[in-house]
Amino acid sequence: MTAEILCVGTELLLGDIVNTNAAFLSRELARIGVGVYCQTVVGDNAKRLEESLALALSRADIVVMTGGLGPTYDDLTKETVAAYFKLPMERDEKALEQIKCFFHKIGREMTRSNEKQAEIPKGADVFYNKWGTAPGLAVSQNGQTVIMLPGPPSEMKPMFAEYALPYLEKQSGRVFLSRTVRLFGIGESALEDLLHDKMSRAKNPTIAPYAGVGEVSLRITASGADQEACERLIEPVLQEITEQVHPYIYGVDVPNMQFALVRLLQERKWKIATAESCTGGLLSARITEIDGASEVFDCGVCSYANEIKQSVLGVSAETLEQYGAVSRQTAAQMAAGIRKLAKADIGISTTGIAGPGGGTPEKPVGTVYVGIDSEKVKKVLHLKLAWRNAEDERQTIRHRTALHAFFEALRLAKEV
Amino acid sequence: MTAEILCVGTELLLGDIVNTNAAFLSRELARIGVGVYCQTVVGDNAKRLEESLALALSRADIVVMTGGLGPTYDDLTKETVAAYFKLPMERDEKALEQIKCFFHKIGREMTRSNEKQAEIPKGADVFYNKWGTAPGLAVSQNGQTVIMLPGPPSEMKPMFAEYALPYLEKQSGRVFLSRTVRLFGIGESALEDLLHDKMSRAKNPTIAPYAGVGEVSLRITASGADQEACERLIEPVLQEITEQVHPYIYGVDVPNMQFALVRLLQERKWKIATAESCTGGLLSARITEIDGASEVFDCGVCSYANEIKQSVLGVSAETLEQYGAVSRQTAAQMAAGIRKLAKADIGISTTGIAGPGGGTPEKPVGTVYVGIDSEKVKKVLHLKLAWRNAEDERQTIRHRTALHAFFEALRLAKEV
């Protein structure tokens, strides 16, 4: 099966917002074996919308549309689809009820124009919206399927998962399940080299790699009669992969490394503390991004100045003088110092040259030391993170430093 | 003049990456008065690429393409455009030289396949690439223009500014200049209400609002014979707008609030220090994102636990007991405490309930206090930042808290 994605919205054409919906939908569709061959964005213009829909349906089995389901006269998605399939519009009373409830919930008055949002092409499947006002819709005729979802990602994403995905699964007679293995410390091509045979042989489940900034994911997707059948297919493959690349795996089905770290520390009932120079608070900001962080994190110090490294973290004046702030010795003392100050189980520290200025021939931009301190383990990583893309270099160095620091902390908490 | 954007890349169709190029190009084209009516993404497929190009050129004067300029056989952009305009391909020696130089610069060997990147449609304008290997190209014939840029945003964006924009300006016989006024504390619709007459009357320069998360921008764009003529047109409008909404303006032509703050503090030779609870290091992470931050920032403390608020920042046990950690009194003592610890000119603090848990009827999720402390000014803001979108609520509350804190610090540094 093939699909095209058709996003409707003047704000996309003006470049006011980035089209994250197309990427999300493409990825979800690829996962369930539906190839996306074209993504199109058009504005709220009847003729162009009509043309684009007809063109997409001439090439693909499924068209997933987002946007244009709002209450105003220039929201035309439903009307265009109804006209294409020659369906009259009719009111769906349950949708109207849902819209009224939503306004009640957010404590606002429903306006007359919102009633338009309860009009649907006759016979369409209605996806009642719990996250906003516009219901989603699906129409299938003669092997052509159009799915319509609201434009805001905060409504579109849950509605895709709750309604559109089961709708497509029902059409295909199969359900799909994915698990995502997240890895650090191995590049995408090295991972592909390692798993090449497995990946190319894999039909069900499939194995697909995704490259992030400084990390890689593997998505294992099975299709089967039900969730359990999928799980049975995935399990042995996940196990094999785990055996093969386990030193690089930081989590399965976790959104990011800080999430994996916070959850593991919660399990361990351990506390972590951060002492940051070049990352400047990025470590603590990421840890506290995760709800529940307060159970594992009491204190972070961003000691940008040497004086603070001394007065707050207890780095010695001799160390700073002899080895400099960007050194193995300073990183070690920062990590030990913050662990003591915070009475934590693990202290992690960063000190380095994030650029663009500050580099020297001995310590060029990208020179970073990451310190780890626990009762049993004391360790300093020496990283060389220079990155050729000048524009983002500072942010990339800081980001990669954070990944290294979290990965070391995870490793430490796992090993014990 | 109208344009369409045609992005080529299988990684976009798979949803591996989000198409930020389309938004960037749409915005840049809108700025110079070129309306974008359609954005399309296709993969590395000869037939579909050919069809999409022909369709786009049948509807628009200009097609801006990104991607598909790589060295491999499935990079087809140039070849497709050459075929459309019936131009032979030929080698551009200067482009080849540039590619060799680039590989030399990054210390890697050029491969044979990269030679393909120096092949161009005969007679095309070549945009030599200083940021990567693939040169950009422009072909104009019979009122149809195709501009080809590399896919990576770090190459595409500077190449658009340096080559494509002047190329389009040359065609239109005018140059364009924009200035962006950044505002905080006023919503997009309130701003439009205030400036409605001015905005709808404005022809040259034009005035366009853009809504960000928690902030708004106004872009003033003039067209004229040269940069100076544009500046003369913009100046009085910028001045009028400044007079009308100056309490909300945090900067002109600055990328974000932390940039404006760091630059102003550098000017003032002031130091700032941060004491963070609910933002957990976000303030210090953002300040240190800006190069030069070390001149204005020595120390930030993320005091997530009450004990740290007491031991490191000197918040009194009585205050914590009587008013709680999330209170006006605690915020004030945190700001004063960090200012003293860091020997800074300004101390800023945050304490609040970012959610999803931790709310109470008296202090629901979104209750935040921001403290500001300087020698002359001591102030605490009480914010209510609850946001209905559950998924992002925690991050949105933290983000908005940071904006409020930085804005107050900016105001303080400006007033003196």
Contacts between the chains, C-beta under 8 A, distances in Angstrom:
chain1	res1	chain2	res2	distance
A	12	B	22	7.8
A	12	B	23	7.4
A	12	B	26	7.5
A	12	B	39	7.1
A	13	B	26	5.8
A	13	B	36	5.2
A	13	B	37	6.8
A	13	B	38	7.6
A	13	B	39	6.7
A	14	B	26	6.0
A	14	B	27	6.7
A	14	B	30	5.3
A	14	B	36	7.6
A	15	B	22	7.5
A	15	B	23	4.3
A	15	B	24	6.5
A	15	B	25	7.1
A	15	B	26	3.3
A	15	B	27	3.0
A	15	B	28	7.4
A	15	B	29	7.9
A	15	B	30	6.4
A	15	B	36	7.7
A	16	B	23	7.8
A	16	B	27	7.4
A	16	B	210	5.9
A	16	B	211	7.3
A	17	B	23	6.8
A	18	B	18	6.1
A	18	B	19	7.2
A	18	B	20	5.3
A	18	B	22	7.9
A	18	B	23	4.4
A	19	B	18	7.2
A	19	B	19	5.7
A	19	B	22	6.5
A	19	B	23	6.9
A	19	B	39	7.6
A	20	B	18	5.3
A	22	B	12	7.8
A	22	B	15	7.5
A	22	B	18	7.9
A	22	B	19	6.5
A	22	B	41	7.0
A	23	B	12	7.4
A	23	B	15	4.3
A	23	B	16	7.8
A	23	B	17	6.8
A	23	B	18	4.4
A	23	B	19	6.9
A	24	B	15	6.5
A	25	B	15	7.1
A	26	B	12	7.5
A	26	B	13	5.8
A	26	B	14	6.0
A	26	B	15	3.3
A	27	B	14	6.7
A	27	B	15	3.0
A	27	B	16	7.4
A	28	B	15	7.4
A	29	B	15	7.9
A	30	B	14	5.3
A	30	B	15	6.4
A	36	B	13	5.1
A	36	B	14	7.6
A	36	B	15	7.7
A	37	B	13	6.8
A	37	B	42	7.1
A	37	B	43	6.5
A	37	B	45	7.4
A	37	B	48	6.5
A	38	B	13	7.7
A	38	B	40	6.6
A	38	B	41	6.7
A	38	B	42	5.5
A	38	B	48	6.9
A	38	B	52	7.5
A	39	B	12	7.0
A	39	B	13	6.7
A	39	B	19	7.6
A	39	B	40	7.1
A	39	B	41	4.0
A	40	B	38	6.6
A	40	B	39	7.1
A	40	B	40	5.2
A	40	B	41	7.7
A	41	B	22	7.0
A	41	B	38	6.7
A	41	B	39	4.0
A	41	B	40	7.7
A	42	B	37	7.1
A	42	B	38	5.5
A	43	B	37	6.5
A	45	B	37	7.4
A	48	B	37	6.5
A	48	B	38	7.0
A	52	B	38	7.5
A	55	B	55	7.9
A	106	B	388	6.0
A	154	B	389	4.7
A	154	B	391	5.8
A	154	B	392	7.0
A	210	B	16	5.8
A	211	B	16	7.3
A	274	B	281	7.6
A	274	B	302	7.5
A	276	B	281	7.8
A	276	B	284	7.9
A	279	B	285	7.4
A	279	B	288	7.7
A	280	B	284	5.5
A	280	B	285	5.5
A	280	B	287	7.0
A	280	B	288	2.6
A	280	B	289	7.3
A	280	B	293	7.0
A	280	B	297	7.8
A	280	B	300	7.6
A	281	B	274	7.6
A	281	B	276	7.8
A	281	B	281	3.6
A	281	B	282	7.1
A	281	B	283	7.1
A	281	B	284	3.2
A	281	B	285	3.8
A	281	B	286	8.0
A	281	B	287	7.8
A	281	B	288	6.4
A	281	B	300	5.4
A	281	B	302	6.9
A	282	B	281	7.1
A	282	B	285	4.4
A	282	B	288	7.9
A	283	B	281	7.1
A	284	B	276	7.9
A	284	B	280	5.5
A	284	B	281	3.2
A	284	B	285	7.8
A	284	B	302	4.3
A	285	B	279	7.3
A	285	B	280	5.6
A	285	B	281	3.8
A	285	B	282	4.4
A	285	B	284	7.8
A	285	B	285	4.4
A	286	B	281	8.0
A	287	B	280	7.0
A	287	B	281	7.8
A	288	B	279	7.7
A	288	B	280	2.6
A	288	B	281	6.4
A	288	B	282	7.9
A	288	B	302	7.2
A	288	B	304	6.6
A	289	B	280	7.3
A	289	B	394	7.2
A	289	B	395	6.6
A	289	B	398	7.5
A	291	B	355	7.3
A	291	B	356	5.6
A	291	B	357	6.6
A	291	B	394	6.1
A	293	B	280	7.1
A	293	B	304	7.3
A	294	B	304	5.7
A	294	B	305	7.5
A	297	B	280	7.8
A	297	B	304	5.4
A	298	B	303	8.0
A	298	B	304	5.4
A	298	B	305	3.5
A	298	B	307	6.8
A	298	B	308	5.5
A	299	B	301	7.5
A	299	B	302	6.5
A	299	B	303	6.2
A	299	B	304	6.4
A	299	B	305	6.4
A	299	B	308	4.2
A	299	B	312	7.0
A	300	B	280	7.5
A	300	B	281	5.4
A	300	B	301	7.4
A	300	B	302	3.7
A	300	B	304	7.6
A	301	B	299	7.5
A	301	B	300	7.4
A	301	B	301	5.6
A	301	B	302	7.4
A	301	B	312	7.7
A	302	B	274	7.5
A	302	B	281	6.8
A	302	B	284	4.3
A	302	B	288	7.2
A	302	B	299	6.5
A	302	B	300	3.7
A	302	B	301	7.4
A	302	B	302	7.4
A	303	B	298	8.0
A	303	B	299	6.2
A	304	B	288	6.6
A	304	B	293	7.3
A	304	B	294	5.7
A	304	B	297	5.4
A	304	B	298	5.4
A	304	B	299	6.4
A	304	B	300	7.6
A	305	B	294	7.6
A	305	B	298	3.5
A	305	B	299	6.4
A	307	B	298	6.8
A	308	B	298	5.5
A	308	B	299	4.2
A	308	B	342	6.8
A	311	B	341	7.9
A	312	B	299	7.1
A	312	B	301	7.7
A	312	B	312	7.2
A	312	B	341	7.2
A	341	B	311	7.9
A	341	B	312	7.2
A	342	B	308	6.8
A	355	B	291	7.3
A	356	B	291	5.6
A	357	B	291	6.6
A	388	B	106	5.6
A	389	B	131	7.9
A	389	B	154	4.8
A	391	B	154	5.6
A	391	B	158	7.8
A	392	B	154	6.8
A	394	B	289	7.2
A	394	B	291	6.1
A	395	B	289	6.6
A	398	B	289	7.5
